[in-house]
Amino acid sequence: MRARAPRDDRARSRGGASSRREAEGTADERRVLVVSGDADLVRSLQILLEDEAGVGVIPAGPGEAAIEAIGNDPTVALALVDLDEAPAPAFLDAMRVSHAALPVVVMTAYPPPDPPQRARELGALACLAKPIDPEELLAQVHRAPAAPGRHVGASAGRCKQGE
């Protein structure tokens, strides 16, 4: 297990990846759009994704701003959507219409089958139960293509229970 640098030594670059990864030449150009109104959740996911996966994070609440963020940034490779947010189902419907090729992973505090089944119907690649298992989230990020170039179908896997 590698040692972590103190928090203030982790300067963030314009792209969001940690400067340590950029210096090592391992920074990933992809970005993950994290759609949630929970600022603490967004921040913890941002730290995990930037430090461990080397990807930039674009935080957004569900709605038009999130849809616009996808359209304005061609490096968005994955949307991580908090299914527990009230407008999340409508947001997923709108995203499926405007950005059908963008892979989506949803997260929820509720056990299957209701919210995860709905997510699969909307074309989510996976459903992660809260609390989020960091290893499973990182695996989903690594599976995302470099650019959204494939159709996301309704054949997503079952919701994995968090630890």
C-alpha positions, 0 to 999 in steps of 0.5 A, a space after each residue: 500500500 502506498 503512502 499518501 501525501 498530506 492533504 495540502 500537498 495534493 494540488 489540483 490541476 486544471 483537468 482535476 487529476 492530482 499533480 502527482 499523477 501528472 508528474 508520473 505521466 499517469 493522469 487520465 484525460 477522461 472525466 467523470 460527471 458526478 451528479 448529486 446534490 449531496 456535497 459531502 458525497 460529491 467531495 469524497 467521490 472527487 477525492 477518490 476518483 482523482 487520487 486513485 483513478 487519476 480522472 478529473 471530476 465535474 460535480 453537478 446537481 441533477 438538471 440542465 447544468 449537468 446535461 450542459 456539462 456533458 455537452 460542453 466537455 468532450 472528455 466526459 467518459 462516465 456519468 455517476 448519478 445519485 439515484 436518491 435525488 428527487 429529480 434523478 429519474 427525469 434527469 436520466 430520461 433526459 440524458 438518455 435522449 441527449 447523450 445516449 452513448 454516455 455510460 452511466 453508473 447509478 448509486 443508491 441507498 435503497 436495496 434492490 429491486 425498485 431503484 436499481 431496476 429503474 436504473 437498468 431500464 434507463 440503461 445504466 451499466 451498473 448500480 452501486 449501493 451506498 455506502 459505495 465500495 471504492 474498489 467497485 467504483 474504481 473498476 467501473 471507472 476503468 471499464 468506461 471507454 475513453 470517449 462515449 462511443 457505444 450505445 448503452 443498452 438496458 442490459 446492465 448488471 445487478 445492483 452490487 451491495 456496498 460494504 
